[in-house]
């Protein structure tokens, strides 16, 4: 069984229990990680608290150098880590290398640059000198959906700001977080600056969120759990960053390139087997083009071959666990029961081992249906017709979430005008690519605060005015 990483050393958990790590493609146990205890979480926070004054006083250029070296180590290990993620999460190997490792590598390097370039002495405000200081000890609690990217977003930003960190990865697909710990250890990060405690949310996660010596808690996961994290953090009035669920809409306006917009929306909906909070899982199409859009979507969906993550032609790997596959299957069944028309895929799993779900497309979806409002986190696309742009905007804004989305139009200014009306943290206009330097986060039940870039760094800083 693996160990916890506390105060610069790999140590056993104070409890003896472990969690089996299961390969979702083979359904076989491939590793075992500790079930951390509350005492383990407390020990990690104590290590981080002790290391904080020295790390906070470390020159930003020196912090940048540590992160730069960590980026070099991560780049050297990229293929190995991609194989780990493919086996642990079930992501196709090519996607694991390109997205699951490539994106966090870019994020890590960006925070190395920011640590060196950011103006921590922010200048004057009247007669006062304004300075930005590290907030303290940060607890990072992450989801399994992007098991390396999510920890890097939090850990790299916190370290660049001068905070020390305790990371609690999801007990589902935890191995990428262990790879990150090894990367930071090899980079020579001082003891206590970064710590990792695996385990369950109700034990380790809650211990961290409620600990009085934790100054910032950053959580990615389900909205219901985010509420619990915020409630625990409120007792000690700590800063909270929440990146929660999504039910994002891709709005295709009548003059858009329909084929390109449909294909891109299908790609987003099925990326990572649909297990991304920012997936465009709702496609809104004008009534006049709806039938053609359904035909195009079904054709695109059928190109997504389900299979072994290490097979070259696999586009969709398994879902992360048997329990999650069952949740997605129940959502598909619910969609049929509520009257949506299944035009591709369905709840019946493909033959053979693995927690697979076929890429699924629903037509005839009406606003308010469960599959239209609730996050599924599976390869399920819902297609909704509209008659006016105002109606499309109303439907797009009609869920409790506001994380991401897309707008497609023949005229860029028209697309931008509609994008500004969407109540969501980011909108891709005519296929605009995701930018890792732009702030990422959501409105309403999609969360509080931002990650990535300068905005992500500033979540781990306190602002002080020195009145002269």
C-alpha positions in Angstrom: 0.0 0.0 0.0 1.2 3.5 -0.7 1.9 6.1 2.0 1.0 9.7 2.8 3.3 12.5 2.0 3.7 14.8 5.1 6.5 17.1 6.0 8.7 16.0 3.1 8.5 12.3 3.8 6.4 9.3 2.8 4.8 8.0 6.0 2.2 5.4 6.8 -1.3 6.5 7.8 -2.1 6.5 11.5 -4.9 4.1 10.5 -4.4 0.7 8.8 -7.2 0.9 6.3 -6.7 1.2 2.5 -8.7 1.9 -0.6 -8.4 -0.4 -3.7 -7.6 1.5 -6.9 -9.5 -0.2 -9.7 -8.8 0.0 -13.4 -12.2 0.9 -14.8 -11.4 -0.7 -18.2 -10.4 -4.1 -16.8 -12.3 -3.9 -13.4 -9.1 -5.2 -11.8 -7.3 -3.8 -8.7 -4.1 -2.1 -9.7 -3.0 -0.3 -6.5 -4.0 0.6 -3.0 -3.8 3.9 -1.2 -4.3 4.8 2.5 -7.6 5.8 4.1 -6.2 8.8 5.8 -7.5 9.7 9.3 -8.4 12.9 10.9 -5.1 12.7 12.8 -3.3 12.4 9.5 -5.0 15.6 8.3 -4.2 17.4 11.5 -0.5 16.3 11.2 -0.4 17.6 7.6 -1.8 20.9 8.5 0.7 21.2 11.4 3.5 20.6 8.9 2.2 23.1 6.5 1.7 25.7 9.3 5.3 25.2 10.5 6.7 25.6 7.0 4.6 28.6 6.1 6.7 31.5 7.6 9.9 30.4 5.7 8.1 29.7 2.5 6.2 32.9 2.6 9.5 34.8 3.1 11.1 33.0 0.2 11.7 35.5 -2.7 9.1 35.1 -5.5 11.9 34.4 -7.9 13.1 31.5 -5.8 9.5 30.1 -5.6 9.4 30.5 -9.4 12.6 28.4 -9.7 11.1 25.6 -7.7 8.0 25.6 -9.9 10.1 25.7 -13.0 12.1 22.7 -11.9 8.8 20.9 -11.1 7.6 21.6 -14.6 10.8 20.1 -16.0 10.3 17.0 -13.9 6.7 16.7 -15.0 7.6 17.1 -18.6 10.2 14.3 -18.3 7.6 12.0 -16.7 4.7 12.9 -19.0 4.4 9.6 -20.8 4.6 7.6 -17.6 1.9 9.8 -15.9 -0.3 9.6 -18.9 -0.2 5.8 -18.7 -1.1 6.0 -15.0 -4.1 8.2 -15.7 -5.2 6.0 -18.5 -5.2 3.0 -16.2 -6.6 4.8 -13.1 -9.3 7.0 -14.8 -9.9 5.1 -18.0 -9.0 8.1 -20.3 -7.7 7.1 -23.7 -3.9 7.3 -23.6 -3.7 10.0 -26.3 -6.2 12.1 -24.4 -4.4 11.4 -21.2 -1.1 12.6 -22.7 -2.6 15.7 -24.5 -5.2 16.9 -21.9 -4.6 15.2 -18.6 -0.8 15.9 -18.6 -0.3 18.5 -21.3 -2.7 21.0 -19.8 -1.5 20.9 -16.2 2.1 21.1 -17.5 1.1 24.4 -19.2 -0.6 25.6 -16.0 2.4 24.7 -13.9 4.7 26.6 -16.2 2.4 29.6 -16.2 2.5 29.9 -12.4 6.3 29.6 -12.5 6.3 32.7 -14.7 3.6 34.5 -12.6 5.6 33.9 -9.4 8.5 35.8 -10.9 6.5 38.5 -12.7 3.5 39.3 -10.4 3.7 42.6 -8.6 3.3 41.6 -4.9 4.0 45.2 -4.0 1.0 46.5 -5.8 1.9 50.2 -5.7 0.1 53.2 -4.1 -3.5 53.9 -3.3 -3.4 57.6 -2.2 -0.9 57.8 0.6 -1.0 54.1 1.3 1.4 51.4 0.0 -0.5 48.3 -1.1 1.1 44.9 -0.7 -0.1 41.4 -1.5 0.9 38.7 1.0 0.4 34.9 1.0 -2.8 34.0 2.8 -1.4 31.1 4.8 -2.1 27.4 4.7 -4.2 26.2 1.8 -6.3 23.0 1.7 -6.9 21.7 -1.8 -9.7 19.1 -2.2 -10.1 17.8 -5.7 -12.3 15.7 -7.9 -11.4 12.6 -9.9 -12.6 14.1 -13.3 -9.2 15.7 -14.1 -7.0 14.0 -11.6 -3.8 15.9 -12.3 -5.0 19.2 -13.7 -7.3 20.0 -10.8 -4.6 19.5 -8.1 -2.0 21.5 -10.2 -4.4 24.4 -10.7 -4.7 24.8 -6.9 -1.3 23.7 -5.7 0.8 25.7 -8.3 -1.2 28.8 -7.7 -0.9 28.5 -3.9 2.8 27.8 -4.0 3.4 30.7 -6.4 1.6 33.0 -4.0 3.7 31.8 -1.0 1.2 29.6 0.7 1.8 26.1 1.9 -0.5 23.3 0.9 -2.3 20.1 2.0 -3.8 18.2 -0.9 -6.7 15.8 -0.5 -7.3 14.1 -3.8 -10.5 12.1 -4.6 -10.4 8.6 -3.3 -11.6 7.7 -6.8 -8.6 7.8 -9.3 -6.1 9.1 -6.8 -2.9 8.0 -8.5 -2.1 11.2 -10.5 -2.0 13.1 -7.2 0.7 10.7 -6.0 2.6 11.4 -9.2 2.4 15.1 -8.5 3.8 14.6 -5.0 6.7 12.7 -6.4 7.3 15.5 -8.9 7.3 18.2 -6.2 9.6 16.1 -4.0 12.1 15.6 -6.8 12.0 19.3 -7.5 13.3 19.9 -4.0 10.4 21.6 -2.4 11.2 22.2 1.3 9.6 19.9 3.8 6.1 20.8 4.8 5.4 23.2 1.9 3.4 20.5 0.1 1.6 17.6 1.8 -0.7 14.9 0.5 -3.3 13.0 2.5 -5.5 10.5 0.7 -8.8 9.4 2.1 -12.5 10.1 2.2 -14.3 13.4 2.0 -16.3 13.0 5.2 -13.1 12.3 7.2 -10.0 14.0 5.6 -11.9 16.6 3.6 -14.0 17.7 6.5 -11.0 17.8 8.8 -9.2 20.1 6.4 -12.2 22.4 5.6 -13.0 23.0 9.3 -9.4 23.2 10.6 -8.8 26.6 12.3 -5.2 26.6 11.0 -6.2 26.3 7.4 -6.6 29.8 5.9 -7.9 29.0 2.4 -9.9 25.9 1.2 -10.2 25.3 -2.5 -12.7 22.6 -3.5 -13.6 21.1 -6.8 -16.5 18.6 -6.9 -20.3 18.3 -6.6 -22.4 21.3 -5.6 -23.9 19.5 -2.6 -20.4 18.7 -1.2 -19.3 22.3 -1.9 -22.1 23.6 0.3 -20.8 21.3 3.1 -17.2 22.6 2.6 -18.4 26.2 2.8 -20.4 25.5 5.9 -17.4 24.0 7.7 -15.1 26.8 6.5 -17.5 29.4 7.8 -16.9 28.6 11.4 -13.3 29.9 11.2 -14.2 32.5 8.5 -11.6 31.2 6.1 -11.4 32.0 2.4 -13.3 29.5 0.2 -12.9 28.8 -3.5 -15.5 26.4 -5.0 -15.5 25.0 -8.5 -18.7 23.0 -8.7 -21.0 21.5 -11.2 -22.2 22.6 -14.6 -24.9 22.0 -17.3 -23.5 24.1 -20.0 -25.3 25.1 -23.2 -23.9 25.3 -26.8 -26.2 27.9 -28.5 -26.2 27.5 -32.3 -27.7 30.6 -33.9 -29.5 30.3 -37.3 -26.6 31.7 -39.4 -23.9 29.6 -37.8 -21.9 26.9 -39.7 -24.2 24.1 -38.5 -22.0 21.2 -39.2 -18.9 22.7 -37.5 -21.0 23.8 -34.5 -22.6 20.4 -34.0 -19.4 18.5 -34.4 -17.6 20.7 -31.8 -20.5 20.4 -29.4 -20.5 16.6 -29.6 -16.7 16.6 -29.0 -17.2 18.7 -25.9 -20.1 16.6 -24.6 -18.1 13.4 -25.0 -14.6 14.6 -24.0 -13.2 12.5 -21.2 -16.2 10.2 -21.5 -18.4 13.2 -20.7 -16.7 13.4 -17.3 -15.9 17.2 -17.3 -17.9 19.8 -15.4 -17.5 22.3 -18.3 -18.9 19.9 -21.0 -21.4 21.5 -23.4 -24.0 18.9 -22.6 -26.9 20.8 -24.0 -27.2 21.7 -27.6 -29.7 24.5 -28.5 -30.6 24.7 -32.2 -33.1 26.8 -34.0 -36.3 24.9 -34.9 -35.7 25.4 -38.6 -32.3 23.5 -38.4 -33.2 21.1 -35.6 -33.8 17.9 -37.6 -30.6 18.4 -39.6 -28.6 19.1 -36.4 -30.0 15.8 -34.8 -28.8 13.9 -37.9 -25.4 15.5 -37.8 -25.1 14.9 -34.0 -25.9 11.2 -34.4 -23.4 10.8 -37.2 -20.7 12.5 -35.1 -21.6 10.4 -32.0 -21.2 7.2 -33.9 -17.6 8.1 -34.8 -16.8 7.9 -31.0 -15.5 4.4 -30.6 -15.9 3.0 -27.1 -13.1 0.7 -26.0 -9.7 0.0 -24.3 -7.9 3.2 -23.3 -4.7 1.9 -24.8 -6.2 1.0 -28.2 -5.2 3.6 -30.8 -8.8 4.0 -32.2 -10.6 4.4 -28.9 -12.3 7.8 -28.5 -14.3 7.1 -25.3 -12.9 5.1 -22.4 -14.9 3.7 -19.5 -16.5 5.8 -16.8 -14.4 6.0 -13.7 -16.3 3.4 -11.5 -19.1 1.0 -11.4 -21.1 3.3 -9.1 -20.7 6.2 -11.4 -21.7 4.2 -14.5 -24.9 3.2 -12.6 -25.6 6.9 -11.9 -25.2 7.7 -15.6 -27.4 4.8 -16.7 -30.1 5.9 -14.3 -30.0 9.4 -15.8 -30.4 7.9 -19.3 -33.4 5.8 -18.2 -34.9 8.8 -16.5 -34.6 10.8 -19.8 -36.6 8.1 -21.6 -39.2 8.0 -18.9 -39.7 11.7 -19.1 -40.4 11.5 -22.8 -37.1 12.5 -24.4 -36.3 10.7 -27.7 -33.3 8.5 -27.6 -31.6 8.7 -31.0 -28.2 7.2 -30.2 -26.7 5.1 -27.5 -28.7 4.3 -24.4 -28.5 2.7 -20.9 -27.5 -0.7 -22.1 -23.7 -1.1 -21.6 -21.6 -2.3 -24.4 -20.4 -5.9 -24.2 -17.2 -6.9 -22.4 -15.4 -5.8 -19.3 -15.2 -2.2 -18.2 -17.5 0.5 -16.9 -18.5 1.7 -20.4 -21.5 3.7 -21.5 -22.3 4.2 -25.2 -22.2 7.8 -26.4 -25.8 8.9 -26.0 -27.9 11.6 -27.8 -31.4 12.7 -26.8 -33.7 14.7 -29.1 -37.0 16.1 -28.3 -35.7 17.4 -25.0 -37.8 20.1 -23.3 -36.6 22.7 -20.7 -37.1 21.4 -17.2 -36.6 17.7 -17.9 -34.2 16.1 -15.4 -31.6 15.4 -18.1 -31.8 19.0 -19.3 -31.3 20.5 -15.8 -29.1 18.1 -13.8 -25.4 17.4 -14.3 -24.8 13.8 -15.5 -21.0 13.6 -16.0 -21.3 11.0 -18.7 -21.3 10.9 -22.5 -24.9 12.2 -22.7 -25.9 15.1 -25.0 -29.4 16.7 -24.9 -30.7 18.6 -27.9 -33.3 21.3 -27.4 -35.0 23.3 -30.1 -35.8 27.1 -29.8 -37.6 29.6 -32.0 -36.1 33.0 -31.0 -32.7 34.1 -29.7 -34.4 35.4 -26.6 -35.9 32.0 -26.0 -32.4 30.4 -26.5 -30.9 32.7 -24.0 -33.6 31.9 -21.5 -33.2 28.2 -21.9 -29.4 28.5 -21.7 -29.7 30.4 -18.4 -32.5 28.2 -17.1 -30.5 25.7 -15.0 -29.1 26.4 -11.5 -25.6 26.3 -13.0 -23.4 28.8 -14.8 -20.0 27.3 -15.5 -19.3 27.3 -19.3 -21.0 27.4 -22.7 -20.6 28.2 -26.3 -22.3 30.5 -28.9 -22.0 30.0 -32.7 -23.0 32.5 -35.3 -22.0 33.6 -38.8 -21.2 37.0 -37.5 -18.7 37.3 -34.6 -20.3 40.4 -33.1 -23.7 38.8 -33.1 -22.2 35.8 -31.3 -20.4 38.0 -28.8 -23.7 39.9 -28.1 -25.4 36.6 -27.2 -22.4 35.4 -25.2 -22.6 38.5 -23.0 -26.2 37.5 -22.1 -25.2 34.1 -20.8 -24.9 33.9 -17.0 -21.9 31.7 -17.0 -18.2 32.0 -16.1 -16.8 31.4 -19.6 -18.3 31.3 -23.1 -16.5 29.9 -26.2 -17.4 32.1 -29.2 -17.3 30.3 -32.6 -15.1 27.6 -31.3 -12.6 29.8 -29.4 -10.1 27.6 -27.7 -9.8 27.1 -23.9 -7.1 29.5 -22.5 -5.2 28.4 -19.4 -4.3 32.0 -18.5 -8.0 33.1 -18.4 -10.0 33.0 -15.2 -12.0 29.8 -14.8 -15.0 29.5 -12.5 -18.8 29.8 -12.4 -21.9 31.7 -11.5 -24.6 30.6 -9.1 -24.4 26.9 -8.1 -21.3 26.4 -10.3 -19.1 28.0 -7.6 -17.4 30.9 -6.0 -14.0 32.3 -6.9 -11.7 31.7 -9.9 -8.8 29.4 -10.9 -6.0 29.9 -13.5 -3.9 32.9 -14.4 -3.7 36.0 -12.3 -7.2 35.5 -10.9 -6.3 32.1 -9.6 -3.1 33.4 -8.0 -5.0 36.1 -6.2 -7.3 33.7 -4.5 -4.3 32.8 -2.3 -3.2 36.4 -1.5 -4.2 38.8 1.2 -4.1 42.6 0.4 -2.6 44.9 3.0 -2.5 48.7 3.0 0.5 50.4 4.7 -0.6 53.9 5.5 2.4 56.2 5.3 
